[in-house]
Amino acid sequence: MNEKMKSTQLAVIGGGPGGYPAAFLAAGLGMEVTLIDMELNPGGVCLYRGCIPSKALLHVAKVITEARHASNWGIKFSEPQIDIDKLREWKDGVVKKLTGGLGQLSRQRKINYVQGRGSFINPQTLKIQNKKGDELLAFNHAILATGSRPAKAPGLQLESPHILDSTSALDLPGISKTMLVIGGGYIGLELGTVYAALGTRVSVVEMTSGLMPGVDRDLVSVLSKRVEKIFDSVMLNTKVVEMKEDKDGIRVRFEGTEIKEPEQVFEKVLVCVGRQPNSNDLGLENTRVELDSHGFININAQRLTAERSIYAIGDVAGEPMLAHKATHEGRVVAEVIRGRGVAFDPRAIPAVVFTDPEIAWCGLTETQAKQENRQVKVARFPWTASGRATTLDRNDGVTKLIIDPETERILGMGIVGTGAGELISEGVLAVEMGATASDIELCIHPHPTLSETIMESAEVFFGQSTHLYRPKRG
């Protein structure tokens, strides 16, 4: 342990999409900032082992899928020859470029970046473990942005190179002949899409009655129809009860009302049953920071914990576990520490599932409205009536608005279709600004674009859609 203790105004533990934006803004507001992370540069799970590498691979999957789809238009390509080493090198190059850029930005902002692991000795002091040895760091304020990690399936722990999680799957260990994805949520479906495009016969098993539990069913139904075409099988209302090592991979035993083969062997098994917060081994017992029953850190609207010197943001501080939510929380905390009277109080946090087709939503969903017995009007515009979707040969989409029947304010938006993630921000703006259906209807959207489906959804509400005959009732 170094005898001399260093000090900083703000210590940020975790350099992911919550931590580094908080550190960058705090430095811009004039604070002395120390950013602590295990990696060589900032970026966190999102950049190193999550959002960015997965989207790089999903882009590859999209190119392969579109090349095969082109036969519908009279253009035929030969089957792609996949160089897995080159593909892995390209994906890693994307990560290296972006994380290296963040390292440069950190230095430009005069942030003290420390590669190591931080834990609390007391509410004002951190112990940082790194290659140089343990160091002590005194701070005035600290932000916990330690993120999350893949959860393990209860009762199914089996150490085997044939069993992957979302992290190891992104390392592209190879293109297996068969793969079972345990979990029909967004991570499993995204990674399953990648491997299916690369040539693996992918099967998905989900305990509930439908894929993407919790997401509006009419959006998921569009995705489900396509998933059934690209995956070898989708087993709903089914659970994995046993996994055993087999000479050909992993022997899996299933239980469920709809299962046809109770035992199957897969070369690889990808476990995607959610994520859990990284709230352990942080020395929180040496502070007054409190955890809930799921391991998330309890915070208030300003992201302050029960310890007045410590804040928490991102995945470690609760749902939704989204990178952009963490970023905005981090920026709020930087302003709070600087003395500004702000709080994290969004009306709409967008979510995007980068499958094919994509699903995106924000604000109030139709499912939530039903659960809360809220009276809403739902205006849907099917992409079968979209000129742009037809030119793309991708009419498998729907855009819908959730509207307050009294005020006609936009309460939420849901989209399923190619590029849905690029369209949802208009819905976020509408909800946050309190826009009405007529505001959306009267905004001229460029033609022919998929964004027109948002305008035409508003026109549907008034029974005046140009390309869909659906008169308003009453």
C-alpha positions as CSV (number, residue, x, y, z in Angstrom):
1,M,0.0,0.0,0.0
2,N,1.4,3.4,-1.0
3,E,1.8,5.5,2.1
4,K,0.9,8.8,0.4
5,M,-2.8,9.2,-0.2
6,K,-4.0,11.0,-3.3
7,S,-7.2,13.0,-3.5
8,T,-9.7,14.1,-6.0
9,Q,-13.0,16.1,-6.0
10,L,-14.9,13.4,-7.9
11,A,-14.1,9.7,-8.2
12,V,-16.0,7.8,-10.9
13,I,-15.9,4.0,-10.5
14,G,-16.6,2.4,-13.8
15,G,-15.8,3.7,-17.3
16,G,-18.9,2.6,-19.2
17,P,-21.6,4.6,-20.9
18,G,-22.7,6.0,-17.5
19,G,-19.3,6.6,-16.0
20,Y,-17.3,8.3,-18.8
21,P,-20.0,10.8,-19.8
22,A,-20.4,11.7,-16.1
23,A,-16.6,12.2,-15.8
24,F,-16.4,14.1,-19.1
25,L,-19.1,16.6,-18.1
26,A,-17.9,17.0,-14.6
27,A,-14.4,17.9,-16.0
28,G,-16.1,20.3,-18.3
29,L,-17.8,21.9,-15.4
30,G,-14.5,22.6,-13.7
31,M,-14.2,19.6,-11.4
32,E,-11.0,17.6,-10.7
33,V,-12.0,14.0,-11.8
34,T,-10.5,10.6,-11.4
35,L,-12.0,7.9,-13.6
36,I,-11.4,4.3,-12.5
37,D,-11.9,1.2,-14.7
38,M,-10.3,-2.2,-15.2
39,E,-9.8,-1.7,-19.0
40,L,-7.0,0.2,-20.7
41,N,-9.4,2.9,-21.9
42,P,-13.0,3.9,-21.1
43,G,-15.9,2.2,-22.8
44,G,-17.3,-0.4,-20.3
45,V,-19.2,-3.5,-21.2
46,C,-21.2,-1.6,-23.8
47,L,-18.2,-0.8,-25.9
48,Y,-16.0,-3.8,-25.1
49,R,-18.4,-6.7,-24.8
50,G,-22.0,-5.5,-25.5
51,C,-23.7,-2.9,-27.6
52,I,-21.0,-2.0,-30.0
53,P,-19.5,-5.4,-31.0
54,S,-23.0,-7.0,-31.1
55,K,-24.2,-4.2,-33.5
56,A,-21.1,-4.7,-35.6
57,L,-21.9,-8.4,-36.0
58,L,-25.6,-7.7,-36.6
59,H,-24.6,-5.4,-39.5
60,V,-22.7,-8.3,-41.0
61,A,-25.8,-10.5,-40.5
62,K,-27.9,-7.9,-42.2
63,V,-25.7,-7.8,-45.2
64,I,-25.7,-11.6,-45.5
65,T,-29.5,-11.7,-45.1
66,E,-30.1,-8.9,-47.7
67,A,-27.8,-10.7,-50.2
68,R,-29.9,-13.8,-49.9
69,H,-33.1,-11.8,-50.0
70,A,-32.0,-10.2,-53.3
71,S,-33.0,-13.3,-55.2
72,N,-36.6,-12.0,-54.9
73,W,-35.6,-9.1,-57.1
74,G,-33.8,-11.2,-59.7
75,I,-30.3,-10.8,-58.3
76,K,-28.6,-13.9,-57.1
77,F,-25.3,-14.0,-55.1
78,S,-23.4,-17.1,-54.3
79,E,-23.3,-18.2,-50.7
80,P,-20.9,-16.1,-48.7
81,Q,-17.5,-17.4,-47.8
82,I,-17.0,-16.5,-44.2
83,D,-13.5,-15.8,-42.8
84,I,-14.2,-16.0,-39.1
85,D,-10.7,-14.7,-38.2
86,K,-11.1,-11.7,-40.4
87,L,-14.6,-11.1,-39.1
88,R,-13.4,-11.2,-35.5
89,E,-10.5,-8.9,-36.4
90,W,-12.8,-6.4,-37.9
91,K,-15.2,-6.5,-34.9
92,D,-12.2,-6.1,-32.5
93,G,-11.0,-3.2,-34.7
94,V,-14.3,-1.3,-34.2
95,V,-14.0,-1.7,-30.5
96,K,-10.3,-0.7,-30.4
97,K,-11.0,2.4,-32.5
98,L,-13.9,3.7,-30.3
99,T,-12.3,2.9,-26.9
100,G,-9.0,4.4,-28.1
101,G,-10.9,7.5,-29.0
102,L,-12.4,7.7,-25.6
103,G,-8.9,7.4,-24.1
104,Q,-7.8,10.4,-26.1
105,L,-10.9,12.4,-25.1
106,S,-10.2,11.5,-21.5
107,R,-6.7,12.9,-21.7
108,Q,-7.8,16.0,-23.6
109,R,-10.2,16.7,-20.7
110,K,-7.4,16.4,-18.2
111,I,-9.1,13.5,-16.4
112,N,-6.9,11.3,-14.2
113,Y,-7.7,7.9,-15.7
114,V,-6.6,5.0,-13.5
115,Q,-6.7,1.4,-14.7
116,G,-7.6,-0.7,-11.7
117,R,-10.4,-1.9,-9.4
118,G,-11.9,0.5,-6.8
119,S,-13.6,-0.4,-3.5
120,F,-14.6,1.7,-0.6
121,I,-12.7,1.7,2.7
122,N,-15.0,4.3,4.1
123,P,-17.5,6.9,2.7
124,Q,-14.7,9.3,1.6
125,T,-11.8,6.9,0.7
126,L,-11.3,4.3,-2.1
127,K,-8.7,1.5,-2.3
128,I,-7.6,1.1,-5.9
129,Q,-6.0,-2.2,-6.8
130,N,-3.8,-2.1,-9.9
131,K,-0.5,-3.5,-11.3
132,K,1.4,-0.8,-9.4
133,G,0.0,-2.0,-6.1
134,D,-2.8,-0.8,-3.9
135,E,-3.4,3.0,-3.7
136,L,-5.6,5.1,-1.6
137,L,-7.8,7.8,-3.0
138,A,-9.7,10.4,-1.0
139,F,-12.7,12.0,-2.6
140,N,-15.4,14.5,-2.0
141,H,-18.0,12.8,-4.1
142,A,-18.1,9.4,-5.8
143,I,-20.2,7.9,-8.6
144,L,-20.7,4.2,-8.8
145,A,-21.1,3.1,-12.5
146,T,-20.0,-0.5,-12.3
147,G,-22.6,-1.9,-14.7
148,S,-23.8,-5.5,-14.9
149,R,-22.8,-9.0,-16.0
150,P,-24.6,-11.9,-17.6
151,A,-26.9,-13.8,-15.1
152,K,-26.5,-17.5,-14.8
153,A,-29.4,-19.9,-15.2
154,P,-30.4,-21.3,-11.7
155,G,-29.6,-24.9,-11.3
156,L,-27.9,-25.2,-14.8
157,Q,-24.3,-24.2,-13.9
158,L,-22.0,-26.4,-16.1
159,E,-18.5,-25.5,-16.9
160,S,-17.8,-26.3,-20.5
161,P,-16.3,-24.7,-23.6
162,H,-19.5,-25.6,-25.3
163,I,-21.6,-23.3,-23.1
164,L,-21.5,-19.5,-23.9
165,D,-22.8,-16.4,-22.4
166,S,-23.4,-13.1,-24.2
167,T,-19.7,-12.1,-23.6
168,S,-18.1,-15.3,-24.9
169,A,-20.5,-15.5,-27.8
170,L,-19.3,-12.1,-29.0
171,D,-15.7,-13.5,-29.1
172,L,-16.8,-15.6,-32.0
173,P,-15.2,-18.9,-30.9
174,G,-16.3,-20.5,-34.2
175,I,-19.3,-21.2,-36.4
176,S,-20.9,-24.3,-34.8
177,K,-23.4,-26.5,-36.7
178,T,-26.1,-26.2,-34.1
179,M,-26.8,-23.8,-31.2
180,L,-29.4,-23.6,-28.5
181,V,-30.2,-20.2,-27.1
182,I,-31.7,-20.3,-23.6
183,G,-33.9,-17.2,-23.2
184,G,-36.1,-15.5,-25.8
185,G,-35.3,-12.0,-24.7
186,Y,-33.5,-9.3,-26.8
187,I,-29.9,-10.5,-26.1
188,G,-30.6,-14.1,-27.1
189,L,-32.5,-13.1,-30.2
190,E,-29.9,-10.6,-31.3
191,L,-27.0,-13.1,-30.9
192,G,-29.1,-15.9,-32.3
193,T,-29.7,-13.8,-35.4
194,V,-26.0,-13.3,-35.9
195,Y,-25.1,-17.0,-35.6
196,A,-28.1,-18.0,-37.8
197,A,-26.8,-15.6,-40.6
198,L,-23.3,-17.1,-40.3
199,G,-24.7,-20.6,-40.9
200,T,-25.5,-22.1,-37.5
201,R,-28.8,-23.9,-37.1
202,V,-30.2,-22.0,-34.1
203,S,-32.9,-23.1,-31.7
204,V,-34.5,-20.9,-29.0
205,V,-36.1,-22.1,-25.8
206,E,-38.3,-19.7,-23.8
207,M,-40.2,-20.4,-20.5
208,T,-43.1,-18.1,-21.2
209,S,-45.7,-18.2,-23.9
210,G,-44.0,-15.7,-26.2
211,L,-40.7,-14.2,-27.2
212,M,-39.7,-10.9,-25.8
213,P,-41.8,-11.1,-22.6
214,G,-43.1,-7.7,-21.5
215,V,-43.0,-6.1,-25.0
216,D,-46.2,-5.3,-26.8
217,R,-47.5,-8.5,-28.4
218,D,-48.5,-6.9,-31.7
219,L,-44.9,-5.7,-32.2
220,V,-43.4,-9.0,-31.2
221,S,-45.8,-11.0,-33.4
222,V,-44.2,-9.4,-36.5
223,L,-40.7,-10.4,-35.3
224,S,-41.9,-13.9,-34.3
225,K,-43.1,-14.7,-37.8
226,R,-39.6,-13.8,-39.2
227,V,-37.8,-15.6,-36.4
228,E,-39.6,-18.8,-37.2
229,K,-38.2,-18.6,-40.7
230,I,-34.5,-18.0,-39.8
231,F,-34.3,-20.2,-36.7
232,D,-34.4,-24.0,-36.7
233,S,-37.0,-24.1,-34.0
234,V,-38.6,-21.9,-31.3
235,M,-39.7,-23.7,-28.2
236,L,-42.2,-21.7,-26.1
237,N,-43.7,-22.7,-22.7
238,T,-40.6,-24.8,-22.3
239,K,-37.7,-24.9,-19.8
240,V,-34.3,-26.5,-19.7
241,V,-34.1,-28.9,-16.7
242,E,-30.8,-30.5,-17.3
243,M,-27.6,-30.1,-19.3
244,K,-24.8,-32.7,-19.6
245,E,-21.5,-32.8,-21.5
246,D,-21.8,-35.0,-24.5
247,K,-19.1,-36.1,-27.1
248,D,-20.9,-34.0,-29.7
249,G,-21.5,-31.0,-27.4
250,I,-24.2,-30.5,-24.7
251,R,-27.1,-32.9,-24.2
252,V,-30.1,-30.8,-23.1
253,R,-33.3,-32.1,-21.5
254,F,-36.5,-30.1,-21.8
255,E,-39.8,-29.9,-20.1
256,G,-42.9,-28.3,-21.5
257,T,-46.4,-28.7,-22.9
258,E,-45.4,-28.2,-26.5
259,I,-42.0,-30.0,-26.6
260,K,-41.6,-32.7,-29.3
261,E,-38.1,-33.9,-28.5
262,P,-37.5,-34.0,-24.7
263,E,-33.7,-34.5,-25.2
264,Q,-31.5,-32.9,-27.9
265,V,-27.8,-32.4,-28.4
266,F,-26.4,-29.1,-29.4
267,E,-22.8,-28.2,-30.4
268,K,-23.1,-24.9,-28.5
269,V,-25.5,-23.6,-25.8
270,L,-25.8,-19.8,-25.4
271,V,-27.3,-18.8,-22.0
272,C,-29.1,-15.5,-22.1
273,V,-31.3,-15.3,-19.1
274,G,-30.8,-11.6,-18.2
275,R,-28.1,-9.6,-16.4
276,Q,-27.3,-8.9,-12.8
277,P,-25.8,-5.7,-11.2
278,N,-22.2,-5.5,-10.3
279,S,-22.8,-4.4,-6.8
280,N,-20.7,-7.0,-4.9
281,D,-17.1,-6.6,-3.8
282,L,-17.2,-2.8,-3.8
283,G,-16.8,-2.4,-0.1
284,L,-20.3,-1.1,0.2
285,E,-20.5,-2.6,3.7
286,N,-18.1,0.2,4.8
287,T,-20.7,2.8,3.7
288,R,-24.4,3.4,4.3
289,V,-25.2,2.5,0.7
290,E,-28.2,0.2,0.5
291,L,-29.2,-2.6,-1.9
292,D,-32.6,-3.9,-2.8
293,S,-33.6,-7.6,-3.0
294,H,-32.2,-7.9,-6.5
295,G,-28.8,-6.4,-5.7
296,F,-29.5,-2.9,-7.3
297,I,-28.3,0.1,-5.4
298,N,-31.1,2.2,-3.9
299,I,-31.1,5.8,-5.1
300,N,-33.3,8.9,-5.2
301,A,-34.2,11.2,-8.2
302,Q,-30.8,12.8,-8.1
303,R,-29.2,9.3,-8.1
304,L,-27.9,9.8,-4.6
305,T,-27.5,6.8,-2.3
306,A,-28.2,6.6,1.4
307,E,-24.5,7.7,1.8
308,R,-24.4,11.5,1.1
309,S,-21.1,11.4,-0.7
310,I,-21.9,8.5,-3.1
311,Y,-24.1,8.4,-6.2
312,A,-25.0,5.4,-8.4
313,I,-26.0,5.3,-12.1
314,G,-26.6,2.8,-14.9
315,D,-27.3,-0.9,-14.6
316,V,-26.1,-1.1,-11.0
317,A,-28.8,1.4,-10.0
318,G,-31.8,-0.4,-11.5
319,E,-34.0,-0.9,-14.6
320,P,-34.1,-0.2,-17.4
321,M,-30.6,-1.5,-18.0
322,L,-29.8,0.6,-21.1
323,A,-26.7,2.5,-22.0
324,H,-28.4,5.7,-23.0
325,K,-30.3,5.8,-19.7
326,A,-27.0,5.5,-17.9
327,T,-25.5,8.3,-19.9
328,H,-28.2,10.7,-19.0
329,E,-28.1,9.7,-15.4
330,G,-24.4,10.4,-15.3
331,R,-24.8,13.8,-16.8
332,V,-27.5,14.6,-14.3
333,V,-25.3,13.6,-11.4
334,A,-22.4,15.7,-12.7
335,E,-24.7,18.7,-12.6
336,V,-26.1,17.8,-9.2
337,I,-22.6,17.7,-7.7
338,R,-21.8,21.0,-9.3
339,G,-24.7,22.5,-7.3
340,R,-27.4,22.7,-10.0
341,G,-31.0,21.8,-9.0
342,V,-31.7,19.0,-11.5
343,A,-33.1,15.5,-11.3
344,F,-33.4,12.4,-13.5
345,D,-37.1,12.5,-14.5
346,P,-37.6,11.4,-18.1
347,R,-41.0,10.8,-19.6
348,A,-39.8,8.5,-22.3
349,I,-36.7,6.3,-22.3
350,P,-36.4,4.6,-25.7
351,A,-35.6,0.9,-26.0
352,V,-34.5,-0.8,-29.2
353,V,-34.1,-4.5,-30.0
354,F,-31.7,-4.9,-32.9
355,T,-33.2,-8.0,-34.4
356,D,-34.5,-8.3,-38.0
357,P,-36.9,-6.6,-38.0
358,E,-36.0,-4.2,-35.2
359,I,-38.4,-3.4,-32.4
360,A,-38.4,0.0,-30.8
361,W,-40.7,1.8,-28.3
362,C,-40.8,4.7,-25.8
363,G,-43.2,6.2,-23.3
364,L,-46.4,4.4,-22.4
365,T,-46.9,1.0,-24.1
366,E,-50.2,-0.5,-24.9
367,T,-49.4,-3.4,-22.6
368,Q,-48.7,-1.0,-19.7
369,A,-51.9,0.9,-20.4
370,K,-53.9,-2.3,-20.1
371,Q,-52.2,-3.3,-16.9
372,E,-52.9,0.1,-15.4
373,N,-56.5,0.3,-16.7
374,R,-55.7,3.5,-18.5
375,Q,-58.0,4.7,-21.3
376,V,-55.9,5.3,-24.4
377,K,-56.4,5.4,-28.1
378,V,-54.1,3.3,-30.3
379,A,-53.5,4.4,-33.9
380,R,-51.7,1.8,-36.0
381,F,-50.2,2.2,-39.5
382,P,-49.2,-1.1,-41.2
383,W,-46.1,-0.9,-43.4
384,T,-48.0,-2.8,-46.1
385,A,-49.4,0.7,-47.0
386,S,-45.9,2.3,-47.0
387,G,-44.4,3.1,-50.3
388,R,-40.9,3.1,-48.9
389,A,-41.3,-0.2,-47.2
390,T,-42.5,-1.7,-50.4
391,T,-39.4,-0.4,-52.3
392,L,-37.3,-2.2,-49.7
393,D,-39.4,-5.3,-50.0
394,R,-39.9,-5.1,-46.3
395,N,-43.6,-4.6,-45.6
396,D,-43.3,-6.6,-42.3
397,G,-43.7,-3.5,-40.1
398,V,-46.1,-1.5,-38.0
399,T,-45.9,2.0,-36.5
400,K,-48.3,2.8,-33.7
401,L,-49.1,5.8,-31.4
402,I,-50.5,5.6,-27.9
403,I,-52.7,8.7,-27.5
404,D,-54.6,10.2,-24.6
405,P,-58.2,10.3,-25.8
406,E,-59.0,13.5,-24.0
407,T,-56.0,15.7,-24.7
408,E,-54.8,13.9,-27.8
409,R,-51.3,14.0,-26.4
410,I,-48.8,11.4,-27.5
411,L,-48.1,9.1,-24.6
412,G,-46.0,6.5,-26.3
413,M,-44.9,5.1,-29.6
414,G,-44.0,1.6,-30.8
415,I,-42.4,0.5,-34.1
416,V,-41.5,-2.8,-35.5
417,G,-39.7,-2.9,-38.9
418,T,-36.4,-2.4,-40.5
419,G,-34.6,0.6,-39.1
420,A,-37.1,1.0,-36.2
421,G,-34.3,2.2,-33.9
422,E,-33.5,5.1,-36.2
423,L,-37.2,6.2,-36.1
424,I,-38.1,6.1,-32.4
425,S,-36.4,9.3,-31.4
426,E,-39.3,11.3,-33.0
427,G,-41.6,9.5,-30.5
428,V,-39.3,10.4,-27.6
429,L,-39.3,14.1,-28.6
430,A,-43.1,14.0,-29.0
431,V,-43.6,12.5,-25.5
432,E,-41.1,14.8,-23.8
433,M,-42.5,17.9,-25.5
434,G,-46.1,17.0,-24.8
435,A,-46.9,16.9,-28.6
436,T,-50.4,16.1,-29.7
437,A,-51.5,13.8,-32.6
438,S,-52.3,16.9,-34.7
439,D,-48.7,18.1,-34.1
440,I,-47.4,14.9,-35.6
441,E,-50.0,15.0,-38.4
442,L,-49.2,18.5,-39.4
443,C,-45.4,18.0,-39.5
444,I,-44.5,17.4,-43.1
445,H,-42.4,14.2,-43.4
446,P,-40.2,13.6,-46.5
447,H,-41.5,11.1,-49.1
448,P,-40.8,8.3,-49.7
449,T,-39.4,7.4,-46.2
450,L,-40.3,5.1,-43.4
451,S,-40.6,8.1,-41.1
452,E,-43.9,8.9,-43.0
453,T,-45.4,6.0,-41.1
454,I,-45.3,8.1,-38.0
455,M,-47.2,10.9,-39.6
456,E,-49.7,8.5,-41.1
457,S,-50.3,6.9,-37.8
458,A,-51.4,10.3,-36.5
459,E,-53.6,10.6,-39.6
460,V,-55.1,7.2,-38.8
461,F,-56.1,8.6,-35.4
462,F,-58.2,11.2,-37.2
463,G,-59.5,8.8,-39.8
464,Q,-57.7,10.7,-42.5
465,S,-54.7,8.5,-43.5
466,T,-53.9,9.0,-47.2
467,H,-52.7,5.5,-47.8
468,L,-55.0,3.5,-45.5
469,Y,-58.8,3.6,-45.5
470,R,-59.8,3.4,-41.9
471,P,-62.4,6.1,-41.1
472,K,-62.5,7.3,-37.5
473,R,-65.3,5.6,-35.5
474,G,-68.0,8.0,-34.2
